[in-house]
Amino acid sequence: MSSISSREDIAEIFDALDADLDRLCALSFEVFTTPERLRALERLEQVARRLRVPQHALINELKAQAPEEELGAKLCPALAHWLRITKAEAGRHIAEAEDLGPRRALSGQPLEPVLTHTAQGQRDGLIGDGHIKIIRGFFAPLPAEIAVLTRDAAEADLAGKAAWM
């Protein structure tokens, strides 16, 4: 779990990320060899996967703390509007955040994500949207009676396999 950050720290990191992305988008990759291009694509894919991690945290915080009046609508249509995505995509983001993002107990105590191993694979940039869809799809129909340790072992196995596919 992450620590509390100041508004200034968060703004500074977003500004630096924007500046670095501007520089990256302005590059030409003509000097790269084929293996270098493939490695660059791999790194970009890892970055794209990792960017979902703070998105999950932000969505879960909105869900827990932002009243509908402040959002201007329920969370799903509000996200669709703000992010300029479809409601179906917004719903998928919300559902994934519920399983892969940080949570809080009723007491306020931080909790690990529901799918801890999958979330770690995403944080490491090894597990992408397709993997997540399959892993979440595996658990959706399972009955609640299945032991927590059994679920955790199955999820660890699936996340491990996804990270190496």
C-alpha atoms as a printed R data frame, in Angstrom:
    type eleno elety resid chain resno       x       y       z
1   ATOM     1    CA   MET     A     1   0.000   0.000   0.000
2   ATOM     2    CA   SER     A     2   1.113   3.539  -0.643
3   ATOM     3    CA   SER     A     3   1.532   6.321   1.857
4   ATOM     4    CA   ILE     A     4  -0.362   9.584   1.996
5   ATOM     5    CA   SER     A     5   0.955  12.062  -0.571
6   ATOM     6    CA   SER     A     6   0.646  15.825  -0.672
7   ATOM     7    CA   ARG     A     7  -1.300  17.610  -3.401
8   ATOM     8    CA   GLU     A     8   1.961  19.253  -4.455
9   ATOM     9    CA   ASP     A     9   3.755  15.891  -4.798
10  ATOM    10    CA   ILE     A    10   0.912  14.476  -6.883
11  ATOM    11    CA   ALA     A    11   0.737  17.538  -9.151
12  ATOM    12    CA   GLU     A    12   4.522  17.517  -9.600
13  ATOM    13    CA   ILE     A    13   4.518  13.857 -10.633
14  ATOM    14    CA   PHE     A    14   1.639  14.339 -13.095
15  ATOM    15    CA   ASP     A    15   3.402  17.396 -14.578
16  ATOM    16    CA   ALA     A    16   6.660  15.447 -14.971
17  ATOM    17    CA   LEU     A    17   4.775  12.520 -16.516
18  ATOM    18    CA   ASP     A    18   3.076  14.859 -19.009
19  ATOM    19    CA   ALA     A    19   6.411  16.491 -19.899
20  ATOM    20    CA   ASP     A    20   8.141  13.139 -20.374
21  ATOM    21    CA   LEU     A    21   5.254  11.858 -22.500
22  ATOM    22    CA   ASP     A    22   5.440  14.993 -24.652
23  ATOM    23    CA   ARG     A    23   9.146  14.300 -25.219
24  ATOM    24    CA   LEU     A    24   8.475  10.609 -25.962
25  ATOM    25    CA   CYS     A    25   5.694  11.394 -28.449
26  ATOM    26    CA   ALA     A    26   7.986  13.780 -30.321
27  ATOM    27    CA   LEU     A    27  10.667  11.127 -30.906
28  ATOM    28    CA   SER     A    28  11.428   9.351 -34.141
29  ATOM    29    CA   PHE     A    29  12.495   5.725 -33.769
30  ATOM    30    CA   GLU     A    30  14.209   5.431 -37.149
31  ATOM    31    CA   VAL     A    31  17.615   4.851 -35.524
32  ATOM    32    CA   PHE     A    32  16.346   1.700 -33.743
33  ATOM    33    CA   THR     A    33  16.973  -1.799 -34.950
34  ATOM    34    CA   THR     A    34  14.120  -4.298 -35.017
35  ATOM    35    CA   PRO     A    35  15.057  -5.764 -31.592
36  ATOM    36    CA   GLU     A    36  15.265  -2.250 -30.142
37  ATOM    37    CA   ARG     A    37  11.827  -1.393 -31.554
38  ATOM    38    CA   LEU     A    38  10.379  -4.574 -30.057
39  ATOM    39    CA   ARG     A    39  11.926  -3.777 -26.666
40  ATOM    40    CA   ALA     A    40  10.562  -0.210 -26.854
41  ATOM    41    CA   LEU     A    41   7.088  -1.574 -27.616
42  ATOM    42    CA   GLU     A    42   7.406  -3.978 -24.689
43  ATOM    43    CA   ARG     A    43   8.345  -1.123 -22.367
44  ATOM    44    CA   LEU     A    44   5.423   1.007 -23.597
45  ATOM    45    CA   GLU     A    45   3.035  -1.904 -22.974
46  ATOM    46    CA   GLN     A    46   4.397  -2.303 -19.445
47  ATOM    47    CA   VAL     A    47   3.940   1.409 -18.770
48  ATOM    48    CA   ALA     A    48   0.364   1.337 -20.097
49  ATOM    49    CA   ARG     A    49  -0.420  -1.615 -17.810
50  ATOM    50    CA   ARG     A    50   1.145   0.063 -14.792
51  ATOM    51    CA   LEU     A    51  -0.835   3.274 -15.345
52  ATOM    52    CA   ARG     A    52  -4.000   1.334 -14.446
53  ATOM    53    CA   VAL     A    53  -2.745   1.014 -10.844
54  ATOM    54    CA   PRO     A    54  -3.254   4.663  -9.797
55  ATOM    55    CA   GLN     A    55  -6.460   4.669 -11.851
56  ATOM    56    CA   HIS     A    56  -7.849   1.853  -9.678
57  ATOM    57    CA   ALA     A    57  -6.997   3.758  -6.504
58  ATOM    58    CA   LEU     A    58  -8.631   6.946  -7.775
59  ATOM    59    CA   ILE     A    59 -11.790   5.132  -8.879
60  ATOM    60    CA   ASN     A    60 -12.113   3.312  -5.549
61  ATOM    61    CA   GLU     A    61 -11.660   6.582  -3.666
62  ATOM    62    CA   LEU     A    62 -14.330   8.269  -5.805
63  ATOM    63    CA   LYS     A    63 -16.674   5.340  -5.211
64  ATOM    64    CA   ALA     A    64 -16.141   5.521  -1.459
65  ATOM    65    CA   GLN     A    65 -16.048   9.270  -0.951
66  ATOM    66    CA   ALA     A    66 -17.657  11.255  -3.780
67  ATOM    67    CA   PRO     A    67 -21.383  11.841  -3.472
68  ATOM    68    CA   GLU     A    68 -23.501  11.625  -6.610
69  ATOM    69    CA   GLU     A    69 -24.296  15.352  -6.329
70  ATOM    70    CA   GLU     A    70 -20.602  16.204  -6.512
71  ATOM    71    CA   LEU     A    71 -19.990  13.825  -9.430
72  ATOM    72    CA   GLY     A    72 -23.020  15.154 -11.298
73  ATOM    73    CA   ALA     A    73 -24.284  11.594 -11.830
74  ATOM    74    CA   LYS     A    74 -23.741   8.072 -10.585
75  ATOM    75    CA   LEU     A    75 -20.095   6.977 -10.757
76  ATOM    76    CA   CYS     A    76 -20.334   5.045 -14.043
77  ATOM    77    CA   PRO     A    77 -21.861   7.802 -16.194
78  ATOM    78    CA   ALA     A    78 -19.704  10.416 -14.446
79  ATOM    79    CA   LEU     A    79 -16.535   8.498 -15.345
80  ATOM    80    CA   ALA     A    80 -17.774   7.969 -18.884
81  ATOM    81    CA   HIS     A    81 -18.287  11.717 -19.221
82  ATOM    82    CA   TRP     A    82 -15.030  12.835 -17.578
83  ATOM    83    CA   LEU     A    83 -12.840  10.242 -19.314
84  ATOM    84    CA   ARG     A    84 -14.690  10.473 -22.645
85  ATOM    85    CA   ILE     A    85 -15.268   6.730 -22.751
86  ATOM    86    CA   THR     A    86 -18.377   4.591 -23.115
87  ATOM    87    CA   LYS     A    87 -20.466   3.663 -20.096
88  ATOM    88    CA   ALA     A    88 -19.511   0.021 -20.726
89  ATOM    89    CA   GLU     A    89 -15.821   0.945 -20.528
90  ATOM    90    CA   ALA     A    90 -16.426   3.005 -17.393
91  ATOM    91    CA   GLY     A    91 -18.252   0.051 -15.843
92  ATOM    92    CA   ARG     A    92 -15.312  -2.214 -16.666
93  ATOM    93    CA   HIS     A    93 -12.898   0.274 -15.070
94  ATOM    94    CA   ILE     A    94 -15.023   0.364 -11.919
95  ATOM    95    CA   ALA     A    95 -15.314  -3.425 -11.713
96  ATOM    96    CA   GLU     A    96 -11.579  -3.881 -12.248
97  ATOM    97    CA   ALA     A    97 -10.802  -1.242  -9.621
98  ATOM    98    CA   GLU     A    98 -12.976  -3.166  -7.145
99  ATOM    99    CA   ASP     A    99 -10.889  -6.319  -7.689
100 ATOM   100    CA   LEU     A   100  -7.431  -4.837  -8.333
101 ATOM   101    CA   GLY     A   101  -7.318  -1.574  -6.429
102 ATOM   102    CA   PRO     A   102  -6.553  -0.838  -2.810
103 ATOM   103    CA   ARG     A   103  -9.511  -1.074  -0.441
104 ATOM   104    CA   ARG     A   104 -10.413  -0.017   3.065
105 ATOM   105    CA   ALA     A   105 -12.132  -1.929   5.818
106 ATOM   106    CA   LEU     A   106 -15.129  -0.372   7.533
107 ATOM   107    CA   SER     A   107 -12.706   0.670  10.269
108 ATOM   108    CA   GLY     A   108 -10.626   2.556   7.679
109 ATOM   109    CA   GLN     A   109  -7.780   0.040   7.798
110 ATOM   110    CA   PRO     A   110  -6.077  -0.392   4.371
111 ATOM   111    CA   LEU     A   111  -6.749  -3.745   2.699
112 ATOM   112    CA   GLU     A   112  -4.990  -5.527  -0.136
113 ATOM   113    CA   PRO     A   113  -6.818  -5.821  -3.469
114 ATOM   114    CA   VAL     A   114  -9.272  -8.706  -3.839
115 ATOM   115    CA   LEU     A   115  -7.063 -10.224  -6.559
116 ATOM   116    CA   THR     A   116  -3.738  -9.504  -4.874
117 ATOM   117    CA   HIS     A   117  -1.489 -11.510  -7.202
118 ATOM   118    CA   THR     A   118  -3.142 -10.174 -10.345
119 ATOM   119    CA   ALA     A   119  -2.875  -6.612  -9.015
120 ATOM   120    CA   GLN     A   120   0.843  -7.132  -8.332
121 ATOM   121    CA   GLY     A   121   1.359  -8.469 -11.861
122 ATOM   122    CA   GLN     A   122  -0.357  -5.382 -13.231
123 ATOM   123    CA   ARG     A   123   1.735  -3.118 -10.975
124 ATOM   124    CA   ASP     A   124   4.850  -4.821 -12.384
125 ATOM   125    CA   GLY     A   125   3.583  -4.296 -15.939
126 ATOM   126    CA   LEU     A   126   3.408  -8.037 -16.627
127 ATOM   127    CA   ILE     A   127  -0.371  -8.542 -16.741
128 ATOM   128    CA   GLY     A   128  -2.601  -6.703 -19.210
129 ATOM   129    CA   ASP     A   129  -6.301  -6.177 -19.817
130 ATOM   130    CA   GLY     A   130  -6.791  -9.486 -21.628
131 ATOM   131    CA   HIS     A   131  -5.193 -11.445 -18.803
132 ATOM   132    CA   ILE     A   132  -7.289  -9.590 -16.238
133 ATOM   133    CA   LYS     A   133 -10.483 -10.317 -18.128
134 ATOM   134    CA   ILE     A   134  -9.715 -14.051 -18.118
135 ATOM   135    CA   ILE     A   135  -8.700 -14.136 -14.444
136 ATOM   136    CA   ARG     A   136 -11.738 -12.133 -13.317
137 ATOM   137    CA   GLY     A   137 -13.935 -14.302 -15.525
138 ATOM   138    CA   PHE     A   138 -12.583 -17.419 -13.838
139 ATOM   139    CA   PHE     A   139 -13.572 -16.191 -10.374
140 ATOM   140    CA   ALA     A   140 -16.948 -14.626 -11.237
141 ATOM   141    CA   PRO     A   141 -18.979 -17.883 -11.331
142 ATOM   142    CA   LEU     A   142 -17.204 -19.580  -8.410
143 ATOM   143    CA   PRO     A   143 -19.422 -20.205  -5.392
144 ATOM   144    CA   ALA     A   144 -18.623 -18.292  -2.219
145 ATOM   145    CA   GLU     A   145 -18.143 -21.591  -0.360
146 ATOM   146    CA   ILE     A   146 -14.741 -22.143  -1.953
147 ATOM   147    CA   ALA     A   147 -12.078 -21.652   0.703
148 ATOM   148    CA   VAL     A   148 -10.124 -18.398   0.710
149 ATOM   149    CA   LEU     A   149  -6.804 -20.252   0.612
150 ATOM   150    CA   THR     A   150  -7.952 -22.268  -2.402
151 ATOM   151    CA   ARG     A   151  -9.046 -19.103  -4.201
152 ATOM   152    CA   ASP     A   152  -5.752 -17.414  -3.355
153 ATOM   153    CA   ALA     A   153  -3.714 -20.371  -4.636
154 ATOM   154    CA   ALA     A   154  -5.724 -20.475  -7.866
155 ATOM   155    CA   GLU     A   155  -5.338 -16.746  -8.357
156 ATOM   156    CA   ALA     A   156  -1.591 -16.897  -7.700
157 ATOM   157    CA   ASP     A   157  -1.289 -19.689 -10.275
158 ATOM   158    CA   LEU     A   158  -3.339 -17.816 -12.896
159 ATOM   159    CA   ALA     A   159  -1.484 -14.553 -12.303
160 ATOM   160    CA   GLY     A   160   1.854 -16.353 -12.533
161 ATOM   161    CA   LYS     A   161   0.886 -17.967 -15.830
162 ATOM   162    CA   ALA     A   162  -0.443 -14.650 -17.190
163 ATOM   163    CA   ALA     A   163   2.825 -12.897 -16.334
164 ATOM   164    CA   TRP     A   164   4.770 -15.317 -18.515
165 ATOM   165    CA   MET     A   165   2.427 -15.541 -21.517
